Amino acid sequence: MRKTGLKAAQAALHKLADPKRAARARTFFKDAAGEVFIGVPVPLRRKLAAAHHTLSRTDLAKLIASKVHEERQLERLQPFALLVL
């Protein structure tokens, strides 16, 4: 069964995860207590955001509520994301 929408975007993002990069990213945040980093570089997040630009408002709201830093940024990289919510 092929994933679509939110699940597909999350799966694609997690497929690009890099634990070494994630460990390094944690050092840039002073208060990373509740943050989860998976280590996906920004250029790849931008490409994913463009590829999944048809996410619904509900899906965007779920991304912004995520504990995963890169998932939240994926929402912010969506075109007009702030206008949608």
PyMOL commands that set and color helices and strands:
alter all, ss='L'
color gray80, all
select helices_A, chain A and resi 5-15+19-26+42-51+57-64+69-76+81-84
alter helices_A, ss='H'
color red, helices_A
deselect
rebuild
show_as cartoon
